[in-house]
């Protein structure tokens, strides 16, 4: 029984930073994101009868037998509990987004794993429930399930999921400054921010308000307002992180140079807005018709890749599982 799924990363327009419940991966605030149509993760899950002790995990052709395997096993335990199965699994994943570089590799990774594992174990989950499941692996994976522009609702276990929302047509230009993993991972940085940054309570309050403003802007098709909120929220998040002790600084001088260059583009009449997740790499939000010009203008600052709005996570191959396609569920 094998299932293969593909999922794409997403870049938050309004950031997720901090958990209200670490065990259930419930966010302290809601968030809004845009899925990318680049950097896909392809993951196959095959149920095995011979893996008695542990599951197996191969990432980008390399056998993984350390911390990442433990994280995958814990996630598969959740799937097995839902399925009423004790079968171990072999997981093979190809991740094309730079891992741990602040470009949402865990989002596409766990969205693909959740989608493939649910199919392999014969679970017939709605999109909402699949989003809830992916959340338990990585918070941002919640938003890679529906794709498009989506909102991740804060709330309890049942109410914390992501769904697609109406939004203006948008594109992104990814400016990769550093392809390597960051020194401090997001989970540790979140923990330290919550515990030590004096700015964190204000971050929670202001971000909750920004989510409401962003949803209004998206519904109105107001690209300018969406962009303004996106850039402001990113800078607030990084200021909050830098307020941790010891301080955590993800943005480098080159990152700031991209923000400055984007501001210059706006001053010249080309609408573009910069954002950055927890890492040095910068993503620029723009209109689809302007993305080529933006990419050309920023090419001297890093490796640039243009992206449109990404699709939902999906099963691309399923053999012998008897599973059904994931069904969309309308939010109440």
C-alpha positions as CSV (number, residue, x, y, z in Angstrom):
1,X,0.0,0.0,0.0
2,X,1.7,3.2,-1.3
3,X,0.5,6.7,-1.8
4,X,2.5,9.7,-3.2
5,X,1.6,13.3,-2.6
6,X,2.8,16.7,-3.7
7,X,2.6,19.9,-1.7
8,X,4.1,23.4,-2.0
9,X,5.4,25.8,0.6
10,X,3.5,29.0,1.6
11,X,4.8,32.4,2.6
12,X,2.9,34.1,5.3
13,X,1.4,37.6,4.6
14,X,0.5,37.8,8.3
15,X,2.9,35.7,10.3
16,X,2.5,32.7,12.6
17,X,4.9,33.1,15.4
18,X,4.2,31.5,18.7
19,X,2.0,28.7,20.0
20,X,-0.8,28.8,22.5
21,X,-0.6,25.0,22.9
22,X,2.7,23.3,21.9
23,X,1.3,19.8,22.2
24,X,-1.6,20.4,19.8
25,X,0.4,23.0,17.7
26,X,-2.3,25.6,18.3
27,X,-1.2,29.1,17.2
28,X,-1.3,32.2,19.5
29,X,-2.9,34.1,16.6
30,X,-4.4,33.4,13.3
31,X,-2.3,34.0,10.1
32,X,-2.8,34.5,6.4
33,X,-0.5,33.1,3.6
34,X,0.0,32.7,-0.1
35,X,1.0,29.4,-1.5
36,X,3.9,29.2,-4.0
37,X,3.8,27.3,-7.2
38,X,7.6,26.6,-6.9
39,X,9.7,24.4,-4.6
40,X,7.4,21.3,-4.4
41,X,7.9,18.5,-2.0
42,X,7.0,15.0,-3.2
43,X,6.5,12.3,-0.6
44,X,5.7,8.6,-0.8
45,X,4.4,6.6,2.1
46,X,4.5,2.8,1.8
47,X,3.1,0.6,4.5
48,X,5.5,-2.1,5.6
49,X,5.1,-5.4,7.5
50,X,8.8,-5.9,8.1
51,X,9.6,-2.7,9.9
52,X,9.0,-3.9,13.4
53,X,11.1,-1.5,15.5
54,X,10.9,1.8,13.6
55,X,9.6,3.6,10.6
56,X,12.1,4.4,7.8
57,X,12.7,7.9,6.4
58,X,14.7,8.8,3.3
59,X,15.1,12.5,2.5
60,X,16.5,13.6,-0.8
61,X,18.1,10.2,-1.3
62,X,19.7,10.1,2.2
63,X,18.6,7.7,5.0
64,X,17.6,9.8,8.0
65,X,18.0,8.1,11.4
66,X,18.2,11.0,13.8
67,X,15.9,13.8,15.1
68,X,13.9,14.3,11.8
69,X,13.1,10.6,11.8
70,X,11.7,10.9,15.4
71,X,9.5,13.8,14.3
72,X,8.2,11.8,11.3
73,X,7.5,8.8,13.6
74,X,5.6,10.9,16.0
75,X,3.5,12.2,13.2
76,X,2.8,8.8,11.8
77,X,1.7,7.6,15.2
78,X,-1.1,10.2,15.0
79,X,-2.1,8.9,11.6
80,X,-2.0,5.3,12.9
81,X,-4.2,6.2,15.8
82,X,-6.8,7.8,13.5
83,X,-6.6,4.8,11.2
84,X,-6.6,2.1,13.9
85,X,-3.5,0.6,12.4
86,X,-0.2,-0.5,13.9
87,X,1.6,-0.8,10.5
88,X,5.0,0.8,10.2
89,X,5.8,2.8,7.1
90,X,8.6,3.7,4.8
91,X,8.7,7.4,3.9
92,X,10.6,8.8,0.9
93,X,10.6,12.5,0.4
94,X,12.2,14.8,-2.2
95,X,12.2,18.4,-1.0
96,X,13.2,21.1,-3.5
97,X,13.0,24.1,-1.1
98,X,16.2,24.8,0.8
99,X,15.7,23.0,4.2
100,X,15.7,25.2,7.3
101,X,16.4,28.4,5.4
102,X,13.2,30.3,6.3
103,X,11.4,29.3,3.1
104,X,8.8,27.1,4.6
105,X,10.4,23.7,3.9
106,X,8.6,22.2,6.9
107,X,5.3,23.5,5.5
108,X,5.5,21.7,2.2
109,X,7.2,18.7,3.9
110,X,4.5,17.9,6.4
111,X,1.7,18.9,4.1
112,X,2.9,16.3,1.6
113,X,3.5,13.7,4.4
114,X,0.0,14.3,5.9
115,X,-1.6,13.9,2.5
116,X,0.4,10.8,1.5
117,X,0.1,9.1,4.9
118,X,-3.7,9.7,5.1
119,X,-4.1,8.1,1.7
120,X,-1.7,5.2,2.5
121,X,-3.5,4.4,5.7
122,X,-6.9,4.6,4.1
123,X,-8.2,7.7,5.8
124,X,-10.9,9.6,4.0
125,X,-10.3,13.1,5.4
126,X,-12.0,16.4,4.4
127,X,-9.6,19.2,3.5
128,X,-10.3,20.8,6.8
129,X,-9.4,17.7,8.8
130,X,-6.3,17.1,6.6
131,X,-5.3,20.7,7.4
132,X,-5.8,20.0,11.1
133,X,-3.7,16.8,10.8
134,X,-0.8,18.6,9.0
135,X,-0.8,21.2,11.8
136,X,0.4,18.5,14.2
137,X,3.5,18.0,12.2
138,X,4.3,21.7,11.5
139,X,2.1,24.7,12.1
140,X,2.7,26.3,8.8
141,X,1.9,23.0,7.0
142,X,-1.7,23.7,7.9
143,X,-1.8,26.4,5.2
144,X,-0.1,24.3,2.5
145,X,-3.0,21.9,2.4
146,X,-5.7,24.2,0.8
147,X,-3.1,26.2,-1.2
148,X,-3.9,29.6,-2.8
149,X,-4.3,32.5,-0.4
150,X,-5.5,31.0,2.9
151,X,-6.3,31.9,6.5
152,X,-5.2,29.7,9.4
153,X,-7.7,30.1,12.2
154,X,-6.6,30.1,15.8
155,X,-8.7,28.2,18.2
156,X,-9.1,24.8,19.8
157,X,-8.0,21.5,18.1
158,X,-11.2,21.2,16.1
159,X,-11.3,24.9,15.1
160,X,-7.7,25.5,14.1
161,X,-7.4,24.7,10.4
162,X,-6.7,26.6,7.2
163,X,-9.0,27.4,4.3
164,X,-8.7,29.3,1.0
165,X,-10.1,32.9,0.9
166,X,-10.9,35.3,-1.9
167,X,-7.9,37.6,-2.7
168,X,-6.5,39.8,-5.4
169,X,-4.3,38.3,-8.1
170,X,-0.8,38.2,-6.7
171,X,2.7,36.9,-7.4
172,X,5.9,36.6,-5.5
173,X,9.6,36.9,-6.2
174,X,11.8,34.8,-3.9
175,X,15.2,36.3,-3.3
176,X,17.4,33.6,-1.9
177,X,20.4,35.0,0.0
178,X,21.5,31.8,1.8
179,X,20.5,28.3,0.8
180,X,21.9,26.7,4.0
181,X,20.0,25.9,7.2
182,X,19.7,28.7,9.8
183,X,21.7,28.4,13.1
184,X,18.6,28.5,15.3
185,X,15.5,26.7,14.2
186,X,12.0,28.2,14.3
187,X,10.8,26.0,17.1
188,X,13.6,27.1,19.4
189,X,13.3,30.7,18.3
190,X,9.6,30.7,19.0
191,X,10.1,29.3,22.5
192,X,12.8,31.8,23.3
193,X,10.7,34.7,21.9
194,X,7.7,33.8,24.0
195,X,9.9,33.3,27.1
196,X,12.2,36.4,26.9
197,X,11.0,39.0,24.4
198,X,9.3,41.9,26.1
199,X,7.6,42.7,22.8
200,X,5.8,39.3,22.5
201,X,2.5,40.3,24.2
202,X,2.2,43.3,21.9
203,X,3.0,41.0,18.9
204,X,0.0,38.8,19.8
205,X,-2.4,41.7,20.1
206,X,-1.3,43.6,17.0
207,X,-1.2,40.4,14.8
208,X,-4.7,39.5,15.8
209,X,-5.8,42.9,14.6
210,X,-3.7,42.6,11.4
211,X,-5.4,39.3,10.5
212,X,-8.8,41.0,10.6
213,X,-7.4,43.9,8.5
214,X,-5.8,41.5,6.0
215,X,-9.0,39.5,5.5
216,X,-10.9,42.7,4.8
217,X,-8.2,43.8,2.3
218,X,-8.2,40.5,0.6
219,X,-12.0,40.4,0.3
220,X,-12.0,43.9,-1.1
221,X,-9.3,43.0,-3.7
222,X,-7.1,45.8,-2.3
223,X,-3.6,44.8,-3.4
224,X,-1.9,47.9,-2.0
225,X,-3.4,47.4,1.5
226,X,-2.5,43.7,1.4
227,X,1.1,44.7,0.5
228,X,1.4,47.3,3.2
229,X,0.1,45.0,5.9
230,X,2.4,42.2,4.7
231,X,5.6,44.3,4.9
232,X,4.6,45.8,8.3
233,X,3.8,42.5,9.9
234,X,7.1,40.9,8.8
235,X,9.1,43.8,10.3
236,X,7.1,43.5,13.5
237,X,7.8,39.8,13.8
238,X,11.6,40.3,13.3
239,X,11.6,43.1,15.8
240,X,9.9,40.8,18.3
241,X,12.4,38.0,17.6
242,X,15.4,40.3,18.0
243,X,14.0,41.4,21.3
244,X,14.7,37.8,22.7
245,X,17.5,37.1,25.1
246,X,20.0,36.1,23.9
247,X,19.0,38.0,20.8
248,X,18.1,36.1,17.6
249,X,18.8,37.9,14.4
250,X,17.6,36.3,11.2
251,X,17.8,39.3,8.8
252,X,21.3,40.0,7.5
253,X,22.7,43.1,5.9
254,X,21.9,41.6,2.5
255,X,18.3,40.9,3.7
256,X,17.9,44.6,4.7
257,X,19.4,45.6,1.3
258,X,16.5,43.8,-0.4
259,X,14.0,45.6,1.8
260,X,15.6,48.9,0.8
261,X,15.6,48.0,-2.9
262,X,11.9,47.1,-2.7
263,X,11.2,50.5,-1.1
264,X,13.0,52.1,-3.9
265,X,10.9,50.2,-6.5
266,X,7.8,51.5,-4.8
267,X,9.1,55.0,-4.9
268,X,9.7,54.6,-8.6
269,X,6.1,53.5,-9.2
270,X,6.5,49.7,-9.2
271,X,4.3,48.2,-6.5
272,X,6.2,45.6,-4.5
273,X,6.3,44.7,-0.8
274,X,9.0,42.7,1.1
275,X,8.5,40.0,3.6
276,X,10.7,37.4,5.3
277,X,9.9,34.4,7.4
278,X,12.3,33.2,10.1
279,X,15.5,33.3,8.0
280,X,17.6,35.7,5.9
281,X,15.8,35.1,2.6
282,X,13.3,37.7,1.4
283,X,10.2,37.2,-0.6
284,X,8.6,40.1,-2.5
285,X,4.9,40.4,-3.1
286,X,3.9,42.0,-6.3
287,X,1.3,41.9,-9.1
288,X,1.5,39.1,-11.6
289,X,2.2,41.5,-14.5
290,X,5.1,43.1,-12.6
291,X,6.9,40.1,-11.3
292,X,9.3,39.9,-14.2
293,X,10.4,43.5,-13.7
294,X,10.7,43.0,-9.9
295,X,12.9,39.9,-10.5
296,X,15.1,41.7,-12.9
297,X,15.5,44.7,-10.5
298,X,16.5,42.4,-7.6
299,X,18.7,39.9,-9.4
300,X,21.9,41.4,-8.3
301,X,21.0,40.9,-4.6
302,X,20.6,37.1,-4.7
303,X,19.2,34.1,-6.6
304,X,15.7,35.1,-7.7
305,X,12.8,32.8,-8.6
306,X,9.4,34.0,-9.7
307,X,6.2,32.3,-8.4
308,X,2.5,32.5,-9.0
309,X,-0.1,31.3,-6.5
310,X,0.3,27.6,-5.6
311,X,-2.1,24.7,-5.7
312,X,-3.6,22.6,-2.9
313,X,-1.7,19.5,-1.6
314,X,-2.8,16.5,-3.6
315,X,-2.3,12.7,-4.0
316,X,-0.7,12.0,-7.4
317,X,-0.4,8.2,-7.1
318,X,-2.2,5.7,-4.9
319,X,-1.7,1.9,-5.1
320,X,-3.6,-0.7,-3.2
321,X,-4.8,1.6,-0.4
322,X,-8.5,1.7,-1.1
323,X,-8.4,5.4,-0.1
324,X,-10.7,8.0,-1.5
325,X,-9.7,11.5,-2.9
326,X,-9.5,14.2,-0.3
327,X,-12.9,16.0,-0.2
328,X,-13.3,19.8,0.3
329,X,-15.3,20.8,3.2
330,X,-17.0,24.2,3.5
331,X,-16.1,26.1,6.7
332,X,-19.1,26.8,8.9
